[in-house]
C-alpha cells in the first residue's frame, strides 16, 4: 500500500474535543512485526474506505500483558494491564477493535476484573458489521473461485466462540472455502499461544505449526487464511518448512478483502 493514510491518535481527538466511533488497538505484533504491519495497513485501508471514525493510542499503547500472564508472570501482567486501563479510562474509551485475538481476549475478558470494561470486537466481527450496515463492499476479485482454508485462532474460536465472522467474510469474496480435518471447536493451535511464540519448542518429534500446516496442505488450498498475527507467523513458517511458499500464501482475512481488487 503505497498511499499515505493519516491515522489519528486519541490525543489528537481529545485536543479537538471529539470522540471516535471506535479505538483501533493495534497490538505489539501489528505495531512492530514487519509481516503483521501489513495486516494493520490493510485493516486501516478498510476502515478508511468504510469512512469509520477511528483513532489509535499511538505511543500511549503498551502490551496488553497477555504473554506475561500466559508465561506465569501475573505481577507483570497486572502492571501492564493497569497502565493500559488508566490510559483507556482517561480517554473514556467505550469500544475497541483489534486484529489480534490475544489482545481481544485479554482486554475483553481479563481487564474488567482490573477496572477496565469495554466493548471489545475482533476485526473480522467489525468488518462483518460494516458489511451488514452497507458501509463496506466486498468483491471476489482475484480470490474468486480460489481454494481457501481458514485456520481458527484459539483465542477467537474456542476461547470466545467466534467461528462464523471470518468465514462469512471469506464467502463474500466468492472463494471455495474448504475446511481442515480439525476446525472450529476441534481446531488445532498453531503453536504460538500461551507465550510459546517467544521461545523455542520443547524437544519432540514435530513442531505444532508444522503439524497444523500439514493438515492445511492436505486439502490443497491456494491460500491459508488467518485472523491472528501469531497464527500468520506460525503458518507461514510451516509453509516454508514444507517448501510450499511458491504455491500457498498465508494471509489475514483483512488483507484478502483489502487486496481483492489488486492485480
C-alpha positions in Angstrom: 0.0 0.0 0.0 1.9 3.0 -1.3 -0.5 5.8 -0.5 -0.1 7.6 2.8 -3.1 7.4 5.2 -3.1 9.6 8.3 -4.1 7.6 11.4 -5.3 10.0 14.1 -4.4 9.4 17.7 -6.7 9.7 20.7 -4.6 12.6 21.9 -5.4 14.5 18.7 -9.1 13.7 19.0 -9.3 14.9 22.6 -7.5 18.1 21.7 -10.3 18.7 19.2 -13.0 17.8 21.9 -14.1 14.8 19.8 -14.5 11.0 20.5 -14.0 8.5 17.7 -16.6 5.8 16.9 -14.0 3.1 17.8 -10.5 2.8 19.1 -8.3 0.6 17.0 -6.0 -1.4 19.3 -3.0 -2.2 17.1 -1.1 -4.6 19.4 2.6 -5.3 19.6 2.6 -7.6 16.5 0.7 -5.1 14.4 3.0 -2.3 15.5 6.4 -3.9 15.4 6.4 -7.1 13.3 7.1 -6.3 9.7 4.7 -9.0 8.4 1.9 -8.0 10.8 2.3 -4.3 9.9 0.8 -5.3 6.5 -2.3 -6.6 8.3 -2.5 -3.3 10.2 -2.3 -1.3 7.0 -4.9 -3.4 5.2 -7.3 -3.0 8.1 -6.7 0.8 8.2 -7.4 0.9 4.5 -10.7 -0.9 5.0 -11.7 1.4 7.9 -10.8 4.4 5.8 -12.8 3.2 2.8 -15.8 2.5 5.1 -15.5 6.0 6.5 -15.2 4.7 10.0 -14.2 7.4 12.5 -11.4 5.7 14.4 -8.3 6.5 16.3 -5.3 4.7 17.8 -3.4 5.3 21.1 0.0 5.6 19.3 2.9 5.7 21.7 0.4 5.5 24.7 -0.5 1.9 23.7 1.5 -0.7 25.6 1.5 -4.5 25.5 -1.8 -5.9 27.0 0.2 -8.2 29.2 -1.1 -11.4 27.5 2.4 -13.0 27.0 3.4 -12.2 30.6 0.2 -13.7 32.0 0.4 -16.9 29.9 4.1 -17.3 30.9 3.0 -17.2 34.5 4.1 -13.6 35.5 0.8 -12.4 36.9 2.6 -9.4 38.6 3.9 -8.1 35.3 0.6 -8.7 33.6 -1.3 -6.6 36.2 1.3 -3.8 36.0 0.9 -3.7 32.2 -2.9 -4.0 32.3 -3.3 -1.3 34.9 -1.2 1.1 32.8 -3.4 0.5 29.8 -6.6 0.7 31.7 -5.5 4.0 33.2 -5.0 5.4 29.6 -8.2 3.9 28.2 -10.3 5.1 31.1 -8.7 8.5 30.9 -9.9 8.8 27.3 -13.3 7.4 28.3 -13.0 4.6 25.7 -16.1 2.6 25.2 -15.5 0.5 22.1 -12.3 -1.2 21.0 -11.5 -3.2 17.8 -8.3 -5.2 17.3 -6.8 -7.6 14.7 -5.1 -9.7 17.4 -7.2 -12.3 19.2 -4.7 -12.3 22.1 -5.3 -8.6 22.7 -9.1 -9.1 22.1 -9.3 -11.9 24.6 -7.2 -10.2 27.3 -9.0 -6.8 27.1 -12.4 -8.4 26.8 -12.2 -11.0 29.5 -9.4 -10.0 31.9 -9.4 -6.2 32.0 -12.9 -5.9 33.6 -11.6 -7.6 36.8 -9.0 -4.8 37.0 -11.4 -1.9 36.3 -11.4 -1.8 32.5 -14.7 -2.6 31.0 -15.1 -2.0 27.2 -17.0 -3.4 24.2 -14.2 -5.3 22.5 -14.5 -6.6 18.9 -12.3 -8.7 16.7 -11.6 -7.1 13.4 -13.4 -9.9 11.5 -16.5 -9.2 13.6 -16.2 -5.5 13.0 -15.8 -5.9 9.2 -18.8 -8.2 9.2 -20.9 -5.5 11.0 -19.7 -2.9 8.5 -20.7 -5.2 5.6 -24.1 -5.7 7.2 -24.6 -2.0 7.6 -23.7 -1.4 3.9 -20.6 0.6 4.8 -18.2 -1.9 3.4 -18.4 -3.7 0.0 -16.6 -7.0 -0.5 -16.0 -8.4 -4.0 -14.4 -11.6 -5.1 -11.8 -10.0 -7.3 -8.6 -12.0 -7.6 -9.7 -14.5 -4.9 -13.0 -15.5 -6.7 -13.2 -19.3 -7.0 -9.8 -19.9 -5.3 -9.4 -22.7 -2.8 -9.1 -21.2 0.7 -9.0 -22.8 4.1 -9.4 -20.8 7.3 -7.3 -21.6 10.4 -9.2 -20.8 13.6 -7.2 -18.8 16.1 -7.6 -20.3 19.6 -8.5 -17.0 21.3 -11.1 -16.1 18.7 -12.6 -19.6 18.3 -12.5 -21.9 21.3 -11.9 -19.1 23.9 -14.6 -16.7 22.6 -16.9 -18.8 20.4 -16.5 -16.8 17.2 -16.2 -19.1 14.1 -18.6 -17.6 11.6 -17.5 -13.9 11.1 -14.2 -14.7 9.3 -15.9 -17.4 7.2 -18.8 -15.2 6.2 -16.3 -12.6 5.0 -14.4 -15.2 3.0 -17.6 -16.4 1.4 -18.3 -12.8 0.3 -15.0 -13.0 -1.6 -16.7 -15.8 -3.5 -13.9 -18.3 -2.6 -14.2 -22.1 -2.5 -13.9 -22.5 1.3 -12.6 -25.9 2.3 -12.3 -27.0 5.9 -9.3 -28.8 7.6 -10.0 -32.1 9.4 -9.6 -30.2 12.7 -11.6 -27.0 12.5 -13.9 -24.8 14.6 -14.4 -26.3 18.1 -11.9 -29.1 17.2 -9.3 -26.7 15.7 -5.6 -27.2 16.4 -3.5 -24.5 17.9 -0.8 -23.0 15.6 1.7 -23.4 18.4 2.2 -19.8 19.3 -0.3 -19.3 22.1 0.5 -19.4 25.8 3.6 -17.3 25.2 5.1 -20.2 23.2 5.6 -17.6 20.4 8.6 -16.2 22.2 10.6 -19.4 22.9 11.9 -22.5 21.1 9.6 -25.5 21.3 10.5 -28.3 23.7 12.1 -31.4 22.1 9.6 -33.7 20.3 9.0 -35.4 17.0 7.4 -32.4 15.3 6.7 -28.7 15.8 2.9 -27.9 16.3 3.0 -25.3 13.5 4.3 -28.0 11.0 1.6 -30.4 12.1 -1.1 -27.8 11.6 0.4 -26.7 8.2 0.4 -30.3 7.1 -3.3 -30.5 7.9 -3.9 -27.4 5.8 -1.8 -28.7 2.9 -3.7 -32.0 2.8 -6.7 -30.2 1.3 -4.5 -28.3 -1.3 -5.5 -24.7 -0.6 -4.1 -21.7 -2.6 -4.4 -19.5 0.5 -4.4 -20.3 4.2 -6.5 -17.5 5.7 -5.8 -16.4 9.2 -7.3 -14.0 11.7 -4.3 -13.6 14.1 -0.8 -12.2 13.6 0.7 -15.0 15.7 -1.1 -17.7 13.6 0.0 -15.9 10.5 3.7 -16.2 11.5 3.4 -19.8 12.6 1.6 -21.0 9.4 4.0 -19.0 7.2 6.9 -20.8 8.9 5.1 -24.1 8.5 4.6 -23.5 4.7 8.3 -22.6 4.4 9.3 -25.7 6.3 7.3 -27.7 3.7 8.9 -25.7 0.8 5.4 -24.7 -0.4 5.8 -20.9 -0.2 5.6 -20.6 -4.0 2.3 -22.4 -4.1 0.5 -21.5 -0.9 0.0 -18.0 0.5 -0.8 -17.2 4.2 -3.0 -14.1 4.5 -5.1 -12.3 7.1 -8.8 -12.1 6.2 -8.5 -8.2 6.2 -5.6 -8.4 3.8 -7.6 -10.6 1.4 -10.5 -8.1 1.4 -8.3 -5.1 1.1 -6.2 -6.6 -1.8 -9.0 -8.4 -3.6 -9.2 -5.7 -6.3 -5.4 -5.6 -6.9 -4.0 -7.5 -9.9 
